[in-house]
Amino acid sequence: MGDDDLLAKLATYYDVPVEDLRWRRERSRKAFTIFADEAMRTGQTVRLHLRMGDTLEGRITWWDLGAVGLQRTGDGEIIVVQRHAVDEWESATGN
C-alpha cells in the first residue's frame, strides 16, 4: 500500500481508521509469503490467527499465492487455509 497521504484518503473513503491500513502495510501478503516459505523450509510450527477469530497451529506443508496447506498440531490433518483469511501469523516454537 502507498504512502500515508494515500492511506488517509483510502481510510476516509472506506470509513475505517487509518491505523487499520497502516497495519495492513506491515502485515502484507508478501510478508506472509516470506514467513510461510521460511516456516515450510525449516519445518517450524506456526500459529495462524484468522480474521474470524480462530487460531490454527501446525506446520506449513505447501503454499501458493492463494492458500497454504497446514498440517495441524494434534491430529496431523492437513487443511487448506486461504491466505486472505490470515490476519496475523507467528512462530509457535519461539523461533
C-alpha positions in Angstrom: 0.0 0.0 0.0 1.1 3.5 -0.7 2.3 6.5 1.3 0.5 8.0 4.3 -1.4 10.5 2.2 -2.9 7.8 0.1 -3.7 5.7 3.1 -5.6 8.7 4.7 -7.6 9.1 1.5 -8.5 5.4 1.4 -9.4 5.3 5.1 -11.7 8.3 4.6 -13.3 6.6 1.5 -13.8 3.3 3.2 -14.7 4.9 6.6 -12.0 2.9 8.5 -9.3 4.2 10.9 -6.1 4.9 9.0 -4.2 2.8 11.6 -6.0 -0.3 10.2 -4.5 0.4 6.8 -1.0 1.1 8.2 -1.2 -2.2 10.0 -2.0 -4.0 6.7 1.0 -2.4 5.1 3.2 -4.0 7.7 1.4 -7.4 7.6 1.3 -7.7 3.8 0.8 -10.8 1.7 4.4 -10.5 0.7 5.5 -10.6 4.3 3.2 -13.7 4.8 4.8 -15.4 1.8 8.3 -14.9 3.2 7.1 -16.2 6.6 5.3 -19.2 5.0 8.3 -20.2 2.8 10.7 -20.0 5.7 8.4 -21.9 8.0 7.9 -24.7 5.4 11.7 -25.0 4.7 12.6 -25.2 8.4 9.6 -27.3 9.5 8.8 -24.9 12.3 5.4 -24.9 14.0 3.4 -21.8 13.3 0.2 -20.1 14.6 -2.2 -18.6 12.1 -4.7 -16.1 13.5 -7.7 -15.9 11.3 -9.9 -13.0 10.5 -12.9 -14.8 12.1 -11.1 -15.1 15.4 -9.9 -18.7 15.2 -6.2 -19.7 15.7 -4.7 -22.7 13.9 -1.4 -24.2 14.8 0.7 -26.6 12.8 3.4 -26.9 10.1 3.1 -25.4 6.7 3.4 -28.3 4.1 2.9 -26.2 1.0 1.9 -22.7 -0.1 0.9 -20.8 -3.2 -0.4 -17.3 -3.9 -3.9 -18.2 -2.7 -3.6 -20.6 0.2 -1.3 -22.6 2.5 -1.5 -26.3 3.5 -1.3 -26.6 7.3 -0.7 -29.9 9.0 -2.4 -29.3 12.3 -0.8 -29.9 15.6 -2.5 -32.8 17.4 -4.5 -34.7 14.8 -2.0 -34.2 11.9 -4.8 -33.4 9.5 -3.7 -31.2 6.6 -6.2 -28.3 6.0 -6.2 -25.6 3.3 -6.1 -22.1 4.7 -7.0 -19.3 2.4 -4.3 -16.6 2.6 -6.8 -13.8 2.7 -8.3 -15.2 5.9 -5.0 -14.9 7.8 -4.7 -11.7 9.7 -1.7 -12.5 11.9 1.0 -15.2 11.9 3.8 -16.2 14.2 6.2 -19.0 15.0 4.8 -21.3 17.7 8.2 -22.5 18.6 9.7 -19.2 19.6 12.0 -19.0 16.5 
